[in-house]
């Protein structure tokens, strides 16, 4: 859940980047090549030395008193964030995301306040809408937590509601497919290689598991307000988690899987 929230925040930041990148060329002409990525270099060096504590300390030293000495370049900053996303260091990603939000907000205000005040107002309205959506999402999650779905005691159980989990999760080439057997059992597998399908056992309404002599794994689906799966979390090694549902199963997948067949 924490990783999902961090990645959702990054998507929001990317929207702001469309505004910021347009000003980066102007900023580069006003600063020397030596200083263009100095802020990124300073923060990365602080992380390498002392982790998140070093990052926060160094940023406090630089901003706002020394911000002219260390110009903010949005594209370089997003490249830095992406490097820690790729390495799975999500706590650092979150800390950098918060810093980037502060820098990007102030950059937009400084660039547009006098020339385009209406765009600043739109940005504020957008922020209010995002905050309202997050509040509504928390309220929905709280409501679901107060009325938990009873755990199903039988692991192998025939179910008629599995269509809400089926689909493709993740992005090529590393995707997982989720289907169902014709007897009402969840079935999943990898779209790459020649791996056998996993015939999942029900652990709870939105949680499943699989185990044989060589493989043991679990899957849990995030549901929207209509109880439809939007995200899949798993414990498969060397594969990112959670994975967002990217669409339904393609035509080469059957509507249901016969026993021991894909």
Secondary structure by P-SEA (a helix, b strand, c coil): caaaaaaaaaaaaaaaaaaaaaaaaaaaaaccccccaaaaaaaaaaaacccaaaaaaaaaaccccccccbbbbaaaaaaaaaaaaaacaaaaaaaaaaaaaaaaaaaaaaacccccaaaaaaaaaaaaaaaaaaaaaaaaaaaaaacccccccccccccccccccccccccccbbbbbbbcccbbbbccccccbbbbbbcccccccccccccccccbbbbbbbcccccccbbbbcccccccccccccccccccccccccccc
